[in-house]
Amino acid sequence: LILFIFCVLFAQSALAENDRYRVEVIVLTHLHHAEESREILWLEDFSAALDFLTPPPETEDEEIEEDAVEAAQAQKLLTEPDLSAEETPMVEEEPDPNAVVHIEEMSPVMQESWRRMRLSAPFRPEQYLSWEQGSEAPFPTLRMHDLEPVMVDDPYFQLRKALEEAAAELEDQPGNGAFSGTGADTEGEEEEDVLPEPTYYYRLDGTVKLIRTRFLHFDIDLQLREAVFDEELQRGQQQAAAGAGLSSEDLPPPKPTSYLVFDLQQSRQVKTGRMEYFDSPVLGVLVYISRLETEESQD
């Protein structure tokens, strides 16, 4: 009997290691609150977390890129020998049981929750995020934010601006169009690619994380931010720039003097198949976790 119980517990733990979960998160705000914000001088940077919510950069010549890919594939078929199926056996790669996959569509449960909050007077839904993950460490930390930056930190703004102007001047010169992508243009593009991207601090920003030890735990670290500017200092900078013949586009984004912040930091045990609610006077979070059936768990 003891041996049988041990085998059952071992089988359950082995199956749990191969579990996958779908996590859905909705961040909401309380519209009618009397909470006072705290003032801070600098913001926490959450850019190191896995970010599915930042849209990819826009490509101007998508059709040209697609044509180039098709041409490269056609050239590859012409140059490489045609190998038969027997000479190139198909090897199926095993999927990563701990892979993190972004899901854009809401489940019916969260769709109904979002609809009800949109129609309610005291709540406003702010952001939605959903993903799939495994049950083994390391557990992913995901960034949850809106697309309204309160501060942009770009130390290379002036250099980036100078490179863009130099590239535009080279394109305007006659004869450079025939040699695009070579020579000085290529060097300019390489210099621009070397520059780090700006760091964005959003109005709603933070991280969420699902951890599995013996039980499931959900960690939340969110901030709702508002920038505070010194109007007199801004006017002085604008007047100085106008006197130097510079426009607002030639200046880096203004930096706030301080920030008003509301926090939500909580961590607790959660369960699958039910709505979990994390609350604070200003911010709230709805979490719905579903255990996914895998082939091993079905077996």
N, C-alpha and C positions, 0 to 999 in steps of 0.2 A: 504493500500500500504506500509506504514512504517513497519507494522508488517510482511508483506511478505518479504520485503528486509532484515529485521532483521533475519528471519528464514533462508533465503538463506545464509547469511553471517555466521550464526552460524553453519549451516550444512557443509559449506566449511572449516571452522576452525576445526570442529570435524574430518573431513576426513583427513585434513593435519596432525593432530596429529598422525594418524595411517599410514602415508606414510612410505615407505622404499626406500632407495636409494642405488644404486650401484655406487661406486666410483672407478675410474681407474686413476692411476698416473704413469707417465713415467718421470724419471729424466734424463736429458741430459747435456752434457758439450759442450762448444764452444772450438774447437780445436785451432783456430787461434785468440788469444786474446792478448792484450797488458796490461792487468790489473795486478797490483802488489799486491801480497798477503800481509796480515798483520801477524806479528809474535806475538805469544802468548806463555805463559809459561805453561799453563795447559788447558785441554780440558773439554768441557761441557759433562756431563754424561747424555745420553738419554735412559739409560736402564730401567727407570721407565715406559716408554710408552709400549703399547701393541705391541708385536713383533711377526709377522707372518713369517719373513724372515730368522730367525736363524734356521738351520736344527736341527731336534731332535737328541739326542745322539744315536750313533750306538750301537746296542745290538749284542753281539757276539753269544749268544745262543737263537736265536729267535725260532728255532724249538723246543727246550726244553721248552721254556716258553709256546708255543702254546699247547704242549702235557700236560703240567701241568694244563693249563686252561681247556682243554677238560676233563682231569681226575677229576678236581674239580667239573665241571658241571655234570659229570656222577655220582659222589658220592652224589651230592646234590639231583639228581633225585631219587637215591636209598634211601636216608635217609628221605626225606620229603614226606609227604602223598600226594597222587594223588587227587587233588581237581578238581571237575567238573567245567564246565564253568558257571553253575548257581551259585555255591558257590563263585566263584571269578570273579565277573563282571569286564569287561574291562573298565577302566576309561581313556579316552584320555586326556592327558595333553595339555592345551592350549599353543601354541608356544609363546615365549617371543617376543612381537612386537618390542622391542628395542635391540634384540640380535645382536652381531657383528659376522659376518661369513666371513672367508677368502675364496677368489676365486682365483684359480691358472690360469685358462684359460683366455686368452685375448679375448676381443670382436673383431669383424672384423674391427671396426674403429681403435682400438689401434694396431692391427696387421699391418694394412697398414701404420700407423704412424711410428711404429718401423722399418718396412722394408725400408721406405723412408729415415729415418735417418741413417740406416746402409749403405745405398748406397750413401749418401751425403758426400761431402768433409768437410764442416765446422762443422758438428755435430757428436756426438757419444752418442748413448743411453747407459745409465749406469745401471738403475734399474727399475723394474716394480713392482707395488703393486696394488691389487684390493681387495675390500671388500664390504660387504653389511652392512647397519646399519639402525636403525630407526630414527625417527624425533623428539624424545623426549630426554630431558636432563636426565642423564649426557652424553655428546657426547664423543666418544672415541678419545684418542690421540694415533696415531699409529706411531711406529718407522719405519723409512725408511733408509736402509743402504745396503752396499755391504758386502762381506765376506772377506775383506782384512783389518785385524787389523793393526793399526799404533802404538798401545800401549796396553799392557795387564797388568792390575793391579791385582796382586795375592799376597796379604800379607802372605798367608799361603802356599807359594810354598815349602819351606823347610820342613814344617810339612807334607804336602801332599806327598812329595817325600819320606820321612821317612816311612810313613804308607804304601805306595805302596811297598817299599823294604821289610818291615817287613812281609807284606802279601805274597809276592813272596817267602820269605824264609820259611814261614810256609807251603806253598803249596809244596815246594821241599822236606820237611821232610817226611820220610816214615810213613805211617799210617794216615796222615791227609786227604788223598783223600777220605777215607771211611767215614769221619766225616765232610765233607765239609758243610758249612752253620751252624755249631754249634761251641760252645766253643770259642776259641781265634779268629777263623776266623770271627765269627759273631760280636765279640767285635770290631775287626778291621774295619769291614764294617760299623758298627754303628758310629765309630769315624770318618770315612771318609765321611759319609753322613752328619755329623754335620758341617763340614767345609763349609763355604760359597764358592760359585762358583766364579771364577775370573770375573772381569769386563773388557769387551772388548770395545775398542774405535776404530771405523772403519774409513777407509779412507773417504768414503762417509757416513755421519751419520746425523740424525736429525729426525724431527717429522712432520707429516701432520695431518690435522684435519678438518672435515666438521662440521659446526655449523649451526643450523637452529633457527633463531629467527623469525622476520617477513619475512626476506628473507634468502637465503642461503649464507653463507660466508665460504671461505676456507682459512685456516691458514697454512703457510709454514715456517719452521725454519730448514734450511739445512746448512751443512758445508762440504766443500771439503778440506781434511787435508793432510799434508805432514810432516813426522817426520824429525827432524834435530838432528843428533847425534854428539857428541864430539868424533872424531876418536882417539885422543890421550888418552882420558879417557877409551875408550873401550879397546884399546891395553893394557893399564896398568892393567885393570881388568882381561883380559885374561891371561896375564903373571903371575899375582898373583895367579890365579886359577890353572894354569899349575904347578906353584911351589908348591902348596898345594896338587897336585895329583888329581885335579878335572877336569872333562871334561866340555864342553859347555852345555851338558844335565843336569849337576848337578847345573847349575847356573840359576837363574830366567831370564826371557826375559829382555834384556837391555832397560832402560827407556830413551827416548829422552830428550835432554836438552831444546828443544823448538819445536814449530810447526808453519808451514806456512798454513794459513787458508784463504779460500774464502767463503763468506757468501751469503745466500739468505734468507731474512726474509721479507715476504710479507703477507698481509691479505686484501682480498677484496671480494666484492659480486660476486657470480657466478650464472649461470643458468643451468638448465638441458637441455640435448639434443644438446649441442654444445661444441666444443672444446675450452677450456680455456687455455691460455698461460701465464705463469709467467716467466719473463725474468730478467737476470742480465748479467754483462759482461762475466761471466765464467759459471754459472749454469743456467739451464732453466728447467721448469716443465710444462708438458702437463697434463691437468686434464679433464676427461670426466665423467660427472655425469648423471646417468639415473634414472628416477623415475620408480619404480617397481609397477606393478598393484597387489594389494592385493584383497582378497575376499570382504573386507569391502568397498574398493574404487569402486569395480565393482558394488556392490549393490547400 
